[in-house]
């Protein structure tokens, strides 16, 4: 049995997958739809592509688009501003010192889960701390956290 798939089949499948993204908000089905449109475009140019190669091109294009989205495009879309941060959400959180404060330079603390959109924050501390110490947030001063030993 020889399957004969035309370019417009891939065009329809691609558009259906792209439209399905409206109902399934994962933003991954979209890239499989785009892969279908790539195959449709190639079928317009090279009409004699076998069904096996069509599926292979669709899989590679879909995986490529998905990889590019998660690796390069999506990280650039995160909001890295600290405007409007919620003070109450930060108070009491604990993190680990990754750079101790020195004269003229603030220390840096890393949280295991992002705190207010970022994993690493500059901090101010009244007591001496070393790299690896656990500290907890007691206040926010400008763009820096005020911490104490946990």
C-alpha positions, 0 to 999 in steps of 0.5 A: 500500500503506497500512501500518497500525501499531497502538500495541502495535506501537510498544510491543513495538518500544520494549520490545525496543529497551530490552531489547536494551540489556542485550546492547549496553552502549552506552546509546544503544539505550535512548533509541530504545526510549523514543522507541518508547514515546512514539509508543505513548503518542501512538497511544493518545491520537491513533489516526489518526496516519499511519505517516510521522508515527509515524516522524517522532515516533519519530526526533525523540523518540529523538534528543531523549532521546539529546541530553538524555542526553549533554548534561545527564544523563551529565556529572552522573554522572561521579565528580569526587572525587579520593579513592583516586587512583593516584599512579603513574598521574599521575607523569610526565604532562605538561600546560600551565599555564593559570593561574600560581601567585601568593602565596596561590593555586595555579596550574592545569594542564590535561592534553590527556586527563583525568588521574585523572578531571579535565582541570584540576588545581591545582599546586605548583611550586618554580620559576617558571612562566608561562601556556602552559609545559609541566610534568610531574607529579613528586608529589601533595600532598593535592589538588594536583599537584607539578610541574616544568618539562618 
